[in-house]
Amino acid sequence: MAALEAPPFQNASVSERREVNGVTSAEEGPLR
């Protein structure tokens, strides 16, 4: 889902992107 929020960002950047949004791996885990 992070890709939809950051289309210009790559998978590697997604990790940094979710941190900027304040989304932790705890939330990203269940989503995926």
C-alpha distance matrix in Angstrom:
0.0 3.8 5.3 5.5 7.0 9.0 10.1 13.4 12.2 12.5 11.2 14.1 13.3 9.8 12.0 14.1 11.5 10.2 14.0 14.9 12.7 14.6 11.8 13.7 13.1 14.5 11.6 9.0 11.5 11.7 8.1 8.3
3.8 0.0 3.8 5.4 5.2 6.2 8.3 11.0 9.2 10.0 9.0 11.3 9.9 6.4 8.9 10.5 7.8 7.0 10.8 11.4 9.9 12.1 9.9 11.9 11.8 14.0 11.4 8.8 11.9 13.1 10.0 10.3
5.3 3.8 0.0 3.8 5.4 5.0 5.3 8.3 7.2 7.8 7.7 10.7 9.5 6.9 10.3 11.8 9.3 9.9 13.5 13.8 12.7 15.4 13.5 15.4 15.0 17.4 15.1 12.1 14.8 16.0 12.8 12.2
5.5 5.4 3.8 0.0 3.8 5.5 5.6 9.3 9.5 11.0 11.4 14.4 12.7 10.2 13.5 14.5 11.3 11.7 15.3 14.9 13.2 16.1 14.4 17.0 17.1 19.0 16.1 13.7 16.6 17.1 13.5 13.7
7.0 5.2 5.4 3.8 0.0 3.8 6.2 9.1 9.0 11.4 12.0 14.1 11.7 9.3 12.3 12.4 8.8 9.4 12.7 11.7 9.9 13.2 12.2 15.2 16.0 18.0 15.2 13.3 16.7 17.5 14.1 15.0
9.0 6.2 5.0 5.5 3.8 0.0 3.8 5.6 5.3 8.2 9.7 11.5 8.7 7.4 10.8 10.6 7.4 9.4 12.4 11.2 10.7 14.1 13.4 16.0 16.6 19.3 16.9 14.6 17.9 19.3 16.2 16.4
10.1 8.3 5.3 5.6 6.2 3.8 0.0 3.8 5.4 7.6 9.8 12.3 10.3 9.4 13.2 13.4 10.8 12.8 15.9 15.0 14.5 17.9 16.9 19.3 19.4 22.1 19.7 17.0 19.9 21.2 17.9 17.5
13.4 11.0 8.3 9.3 9.1 5.6 3.8 0.0 3.8 6.7 10.0 11.5 9.2 9.8 13.4 12.9 10.9 13.8 16.2 15.0 15.5 18.8 18.4 20.6 20.8 23.9 21.9 19.2 22.1 23.9 20.8 20.3
12.2 9.2 7.2 9.5 9.0 5.3 5.4 3.8 0.0 3.8 6.8 7.8 5.4 6.3 9.7 9.5 8.0 11.0 13.3 12.7 13.6 16.5 15.9 17.6 17.7 20.9 19.4 16.5 19.3 21.5 18.8 18.0
12.5 10.0 7.8 11.0 11.4 8.2 7.6 6.7 3.8 0.0 3.8 5.4 5.1 6.2 9.2 10.1 9.7 12.1 14.4 14.7 15.7 18.1 17.0 17.9 17.2 20.6 19.5 16.2 18.3 20.8 18.4 16.9
11.2 9.0 7.7 11.4 12.0 9.7 9.8 10.0 6.8 3.8 0.0 3.8 5.4 5.0 7.2 9.4 9.6 10.9 13.3 14.6 15.3 17.1 15.4 15.7 14.3 17.7 16.9 13.4 15.1 17.8 15.7 13.8
14.1 11.3 10.7 14.4 14.1 11.5 12.3 11.5 7.8 5.4 3.8 0.0 3.8 5.4 5.9 7.5 9.1 10.8 12.2 13.6 15.2 16.7 15.4 15.3 14.1 17.8 17.7 14.4 16.1 19.3 17.7 16.1
13.3 9.9 9.5 12.7 11.7 8.7 10.3 9.2 5.4 5.1 5.4 3.8 0.0 3.8 5.3 5.2 6.0 8.7 10.0 10.6 12.4 14.3 13.7 14.4 14.2 17.8 17.2 14.3 16.8 19.7 17.8 16.9
9.8 6.4 6.9 10.2 9.3 7.4 9.4 9.8 6.3 6.2 5.0 5.4 3.8 0.0 3.8 5.4 4.7 6.1 8.6 9.7 10.4 12.3 10.9 11.8 11.4 14.8 13.8 10.8 13.5 16.1 14.1 13.4
12.0 8.9 10.3 13.5 12.3 10.8 13.2 13.4 9.7 9.2 7.2 5.9 5.3 3.8 0.0 3.8 5.5 5.6 6.7 9.1 10.3 11.1 9.7 9.5 8.9 12.6 12.5 9.8 12.1 15.3 14.1 13.5
14.1 10.5 11.8 14.5 12.4 10.6 13.4 12.9 9.5 10.1 9.4 7.5 5.2 5.4 3.8 0.0 3.8 5.6 5.2 6.4 8.9 10.0 9.9 10.4 11.1 14.6 14.4 12.4 15.1 18.2 16.9 16.8
11.5 7.8 9.3 11.3 8.8 7.4 10.8 10.9 8.0 9.7 9.6 9.1 6.0 4.7 5.5 3.8 0.0 3.8 5.4 5.1 6.4 8.7 8.7 10.5 11.6 14.8 13.6 11.7 15.0 17.4 15.5 15.9
10.2 7.0 9.9 11.7 9.4 9.4 12.8 13.8 11.0 12.1 10.9 10.8 8.7 6.1 5.6 5.6 3.8 0.0 3.8 5.4 5.1 6.3 5.1 6.9 8.3 11.1 9.8 8.3 11.8 14.1 12.4 13.3
14.0 10.8 13.5 15.3 12.7 12.4 15.9 16.2 13.3 14.4 13.3 12.2 10.0 8.6 6.7 5.2 5.4 3.8 0.0 3.8 5.3 4.9 5.6 6.4 8.7 11.5 11.1 10.4 13.5 16.1 15.2 16.1
14.9 11.4 13.8 14.9 11.7 11.2 15.0 15.0 12.7 14.7 14.6 13.6 10.6 9.7 9.1 6.4 5.1 5.4 3.8 0.0 3.8 5.3 7.5 9.6 12.2 14.7 13.7 13.2 16.6 18.8 17.4 18.6
12.7 9.9 12.7 13.2 9.9 10.7 14.5 15.5 13.6 15.7 15.3 15.2 12.4 10.4 10.3 8.9 6.4 5.1 5.3 3.8 0.0 3.8 5.5 8.8 11.6 13.4 11.6 11.5 15.2 16.7 15.0 16.8
14.6 12.1 15.4 16.1 13.2 14.1 17.9 18.8 16.5 18.1 17.1 16.7 14.3 12.3 11.1 10.0 8.7 6.3 4.9 5.3 3.8 0.0 3.8 6.3 9.8 11.1 9.9 10.8 14.1 15.7 14.8 16.9
11.8 9.9 13.5 14.4 12.2 13.4 16.9 18.4 15.9 17.0 15.4 15.4 13.7 10.9 9.7 9.9 8.7 5.1 5.6 7.5 5.5 3.8 0.0 3.8 6.8 8.0 6.4 7.1 10.4 11.9 11.1 13.1
13.7 11.9 15.4 17.0 15.2 16.0 19.3 20.6 17.6 17.9 15.7 15.3 14.4 11.8 9.5 10.4 10.5 6.9 6.4 9.6 8.8 6.3 3.8 0.0 3.8 5.2 5.6 6.4 8.7 10.9 11.2 12.7
13.1 11.8 15.0 17.1 16.0 16.6 19.4 20.8 17.7 17.2 14.3 14.1 14.2 11.4 8.9 11.1 11.6 8.3 8.7 12.2 11.6 9.8 6.8 3.8 0.0 3.8 5.4 4.7 5.7 8.8 9.7 10.2
14.5 14.0 17.4 19.0 18.0 19.3 22.1 23.9 20.9 20.6 17.7 17.8 17.8 14.8 12.6 14.6 14.8 11.1 11.5 14.7 13.4 11.1 8.0 5.2 3.8 0.0 3.8 5.6 5.4 7.1 9.1 10.5
11.6 11.4 15.1 16.1 15.2 16.9 19.7 21.9 19.4 19.5 16.9 17.7 17.2 13.8 12.5 14.4 13.6 9.8 11.1 13.7 11.6 9.9 6.4 5.6 5.4 3.8 0.0 3.8 5.4 5.9 6.5 9.0
9.0 8.8 12.1 13.7 13.3 14.6 17.0 19.2 16.5 16.2 13.4 14.4 14.3 10.8 9.8 12.4 11.7 8.3 10.4 13.2 11.5 10.8 7.1 6.4 4.7 5.6 3.8 0.0 3.8 5.8 5.2 6.4
11.5 11.9 14.8 16.6 16.7 17.9 19.9 22.1 19.3 18.3 15.1 16.1 16.8 13.5 12.1 15.1 15.0 11.8 13.5 16.6 15.2 14.1 10.4 8.7 5.7 5.4 5.4 3.8 0.0 3.8 5.5 5.4
11.7 13.1 16.0 17.1 17.5 19.3 21.2 23.9 21.5 20.8 17.8 19.3 19.7 16.1 15.3 18.2 17.4 14.1 16.1 18.8 16.7 15.7 11.9 10.9 8.8 7.1 5.9 5.8 3.8 0.0 3.8 5.3
8.1 10.0 12.8 13.5 14.1 16.2 17.9 20.8 18.8 18.4 15.7 17.7 17.8 14.1 14.1 16.9 15.5 12.4 15.2 17.4 15.0 14.8 11.1 11.2 9.7 9.1 6.5 5.2 5.5 3.8 0.0 3.8
8.3 10.3 12.2 13.7 15.0 16.4 17.5 20.3 18.0 16.9 13.8 16.1 16.9 13.4 13.5 16.8 15.9 13.3 16.1 18.6 16.8 16.9 13.1 12.7 10.2 10.5 9.0 6.4 5.4 5.3 3.8 0.0
